[in-house]
Amino acid sequence: MTIDVLAKQGRKQIPTTLAEVNTNRLKQMRNAGLRSCFEHFNEMRYRMEFVARINGKTFINDASSRNVNATWFTLESMNGSLIWIANGNDSTANYSRLRPAALRKVHILYCVGDNNENLHKSFEGIIPTIIDVPTLGEAVNQAFYSDMETASVVYSPASDNGLTAKENGERFRMEVNEL
C-alpha cells in the first residue's frame, strides 16, 4: 500500500489503517517472527516523542523520521503552528510532498548542516522564515528564543545525516534539556 492510497482515506484514518495492517500481519506470524518484530520497538522512542513543554513551546523528538515520507506523516499529524528542524544534507531529496503541510503549519524552518540549498529551493515562498544553523543545538536554542510563543518545535530530519535515530534523538533530547 502506498502513502498516496493511505492519504486518500483521510489523514485521521492513516494511524488506524496502519495499526490494522500491523495487527493482521502479527496474527499471521509465528512466535519467532513476533519476537524479531518486537525487537525494533526501541526505535519508536524517537517517533513523535514528547520531550518537554517550556515557556509555552512543546518540543517533539521525531528523529526516526529520516526520509520524506516519515516526515510527511509527522507534519500531517501535528496540530497548530510548527517550528520544524530538519537536516539539510540531502541534495537529492524530493520535498515537494511536504509543501502542502508546510504551507498550512510550518512558520519557521531551521536547516541543520552545511548543504541546505535543496531545502531552501523547496520551501522558499512556502515557509515564511528559513534559517541555516550549523548544529542541532543552535537550532533548538534559536527555536526556543523565537517570537512564536505557543508553537510546537519538531525535530523531524527528513534525511539521513550519517547518525542513527538513537544518536540524533538523544542529541535533541539533551539540547532541549539544556534550555
N, C-alpha and C positions, 0 to 999 in steps of 0.2 A: 504494500500500500504506500503510495507516495504522499508527501506532505501536502500537495495540492488537493488530493482526494480528501484528506483529513480536513483541510481548510474549508472545503465546500460544505462540510457538515455543520459548520459554525464553530467559532472559537471556543465556546463553552463546552462543546461536546468532545473536543480533542482529548482531554485527560481521561474521560470516561471510556472513549473508544480504545485508547492505548491500554488502559487498565484491563479492559475486557479481552483484548488480543493477548496480553501477557497472561491473564488468568487461564484462558483456553490453552495456551502453549504449556503452562505449568501442569495442567491436568494430563497432558499427553506425555510428559517426561517421566522417566524412571527416577529412583532415588539418587543415583549418581549424577544424573543430569540436574536434578534440583540442587544438590549440594554445589555443583560448579556454578550454577546460576546465581546463588545467593552469595558466593564469594566476592562478587563485584559490587555489592551494595555499599561498601565503604566509600566508593566513588560518588555516591549520591549525596554525600555530605556537602559537596561543593556545588550542588544543583539548587539554585534559588533558595539558598540558606540565609535565614535572618541572622545578622551578626550583631547589630546594635541600633538603638534609636538615640541619637544625640542631638539636642537642641532642635528638635523637630524634623531632623533628617533621618531617614531609615536607610541602613546600609545592608545591601543584599549581595551575598557571595555566590556568583554563578560561574566560578572558574572552570567548571566542567564543560561549559558551552564554548568549545574550541573550533566551531565551524558555523557557517552562516545559518544553517537550518536550526541548530540548537539555540542560537541567539534569537532567531525569528520567533521561536516558541516562547522564549523568555519575555521579549518585548511585547508580544501579543498578550501574554498572561498578566502582565503588570498593569496596575491601575494608577491613575494620577500622573503628575509631572515627574519626568525622569531626568536624571543626570547619568549618562552612560559612559563607562570607562571601557575602552576597547584596546586590544593590541593592534598596532599598526604595521606589523612587519610582513603582511601577506599582500604582495603587489599583484597577485593574480586572482584574488577572491572576487566573486561577483556579488556585491552587496545590494543589488537592485531589489531583491526580495524584501529587504529590510526597510526600504524607503517609506512605504505607507505607514507602518507602525512608528517609525522615527518622526515622520511629519506630524502625527497625532500626539505623540507623547514626549519625545526627547527634546529638551531645551538646551542642553549643553552636552557636547561630546568631547571627552578627553582621550586623545590618541597617544598611547604609551609607546615609546620607541623612537627609532630614527627614520623609518621608512613609512611615512604617513600619507604619501601622495594619493594612494588609492582611496583611503577613507575620505580625504578632502574632496576628491573628484566625485565620489559617490554621494556625498551628503551636503555639499555646498548648495545653498538655496533651499535645503530641506530642514536642516537643523540650524537654528539661529546662531549659535556660538560653537565653534570648533577650535579646540586649543591643543597644541602639541606639548607634551610633557616628556621628559627623559625617563622617568621612573614611575612605577605604580605608587610609591609613597608620595610623590609630588602630586599625582592625580587625586589621591584620596584627600590630601591636605587642601588642595585648591577647591575640590568639590565641597568639602566641609565649610570652607570660608566663602563659598559663592553666595550671591544675594538671593538665591532661591531658598526660602525658609522652610518649606514643608515638602520638599522633593524626596524621592527615593533615589539613592545613589546605588546603581547596579554595576557590578564588575562582571561583564559578560564579554570575554575576549574576542569572540568571533573568528579567531585564528590561533594557530599554534605558535608559541614563541620558543619552543625547544624545552620548556619545562613541563612537568606533569601537572595535572589538575590539582593534585595534592600540594605540590610546591607553590603554585600560583595561589591556591586557596588559602594556604597558611600565611603566605606573604600579605595577602589582602587583609585577612583577619588581624594579623599583627599590626599593620598600618592603621587600621580602624581603632584598635585598642590603644594605640599610642596617642590618639587625639586628645 
